[in-house]
Amino acid sequence: MKTSSCSICEGPMCLGGKLDGWDELRMDDTRAVDISPSALCSAARYERYVSGSRRKARKAHFAAPSSIRRKIMSAPLSKELRGKHNTRSLPIRKDDEVRITRGTYKGREGKVTQVYRKKWVIHVDRVHRDKSNGATAPIGVNPSKVVIINIKLDKDRRAILDRKDRKKNSTTSEDVEMVE
């Protein structure tokens, strides 16, 4: 092994520049690990101000403000909507119509009655439990377990879809120009 710093990022603790080749990463005689030095380079793997710590990532996730939770609580669009709006997913909101795709209530469709950001769940009409006193309690569903089948469009939501569509169209046209 070389003793100098990484040739990619000049970091002293990085493995990227210390490897002569993937042969040095041999775990045993039969199984070799094929990893390029740039994949092991800390500069290539991480952004400078983003932590790779699981503990910090979990803390940031569970302590996220409502504005960030909105983005995290996105749901995929159905294939028809995906083709129509040229986008894969949207933050879920009240009055969207969804189909539950996984879990106990798989196959049920309904309108979103509440987006409960504090508990990371959505409530769908006709997905509820009967309580012992006769009342009904809504059951929380994780937004990743549903597919949006009908979007409630208003001017703000339409602007978001238009912006996403423009962004995708501009990148695809640039890619075509670069190929030609």
Backbone hydrogen bonds, N-H to C=O, Kabsch-Sander energy under -0.5 kcal/mol:
donor,donor_aa,acceptor,acceptor_aa,energy
2,K,18,K,-1.1
6,C,11,G,-1.9
10,E,6,C,-1.6
14,C,11,G,-0.7
15,L,40,L,-0.7
18,K,15,L,-0.7
24,E,21,G,-1.1
25,L,22,W,-1.3
26,R,23,D,-1.4
27,M,31,R,-1.3
28,D,31,R,-1.2
32,A,30,T,-0.5
34,D,32,A,-0.6
35,I,33,V,-1.0
39,A,36,S,-1.0
40,L,36,S,-0.9
40,L,37,P,-0.6
41,C,37,P,-0.8
45,R,41,C,-1.7
46,Y,42,S,-2.0
50,V,47,E,-1.0
51,S,49,Y,-0.5
57,A,53,S,-2.1
58,R,54,R,-2.5
59,K,55,R,-2.1
60,A,56,K,-2.5
61,H,57,A,-2.2
62,F,58,R,-2.6
63,A,59,K,-1.8
64,A,61,H,-1.0
68,I,65,P,-0.7
69,R,65,P,-2.5
70,R,66,S,-2.1
71,K,67,S,-0.9
72,I,68,I,-2.2
73,M,69,R,-2.7
74,S,72,I,-1.8
75,A,90,L,-2.7
77,L,88,R,-2.8
78,S,148,I,-2.1
82,R,78,S,-2.8
83,G,79,K,-2.0
84,K,80,E,-2.1
85,H,81,L,-3.0
86,N,82,R,-1.2
87,T,82,R,-0.6
90,L,75,A,-2.2
92,I,73,M,-2.0
95,D,112,V,-2.6
96,D,93,R,-1.6
97,E,150,N,-2.7
98,V,110,G,-3.0
99,R,147,V,-2.4
100,I,108,R,-2.9
101,T,145,K,-2.9
102,R,145,K,-1.1
106,K,103,G,-1.5
107,G,100,I,-3.5
108,R,105,Y,-1.9
110,G,98,V,-2.2
112,V,96,D,-2.8
113,T,123,H,-2.8
114,Q,123,H,-1.4
116,Y,114,Q,-0.7
116,Y,121,V,-2.1
117,R,115,V,-1.3
119,K,116,Y,-0.6
120,W,116,Y,-0.5
120,W,117,R,-0.6
121,V,116,Y,-1.9
122,I,141,V,-2.4
123,H,114,Q,-2.9
124,V,139,I,-0.5
125,D,111,K,-2.7
127,V,124,V,-1.6
128,H,126,R,-0.5
129,R,137,A,-2.9
131,K,135,A,-3.7
134,G,131,K,-1.7
137,A,129,R,-3.0
139,I,127,V,-1.9
141,V,122,I,-2.4
145,K,142,N,-2.1
146,V,143,P,-1.2
147,V,99,R,-2.3
148,I,76,P,-2.8
149,I,97,E,-2.7
150,N,97,E,-1.7
153,L,151,I,-1.0
158,R,154,D,-2.7
159,A,155,K,-1.8
160,I,156,D,-2.0
161,L,157,R,-2.3
162,D,158,R,-2.6
163,R,159,A,-2.5
164,K,160,I,-2.4
165,D,161,L,-2.4
166,R,162,D,-2.8
167,K,163,R,-2.3
168,K,164,K,-2.2
169,N,165,D,-2.6
170,S,166,R,-2.5
171,T,167,K,-1.9
172,T,168,K,-2.1
173,S,169,N,-2.1
174,E,170,S,-1.9
175,D,171,T,-2.1
176,V,172,T,-2.0
177,E,173,S,-2.1
178,M,174,E,-2.2
179,V,175,D,-1.8
180,E,176,V,-1.9
